[in-house]
Amino acid sequence: MLKSRCSILFGICLLEEIPTALLAYGHLKKSLRSDSFFGFTYFLLRVCLHSWLVYSVCFQLKDDERLSVVRFNFLITELLHVHWFTAWIRQQIRLSKENTVKAH
């Protein structure tokens, strides 16, 4: 990104690490852990923001040759974020069912 003078994209992508920081903080301080808040921030920043970045880089900036590698990386990363979010949702559903069974 530095070589192609696109470092602003790196700065924007750093926002996607906020859910990771929240998850780590919740792991260190259990009383402040919130799976739903993590999920909300993950969806907002890693799925929605990254989708917007993919759209912008692939369609709005499609004539910028500097972004060819960035386009590929953003698309692959978007697929990974969606896969991880889907797995997190499945985990939350499973945990909710297990808690319901334990309550009865």
Beta strands, then each sheet from edge to edge (+ up, - down):
end
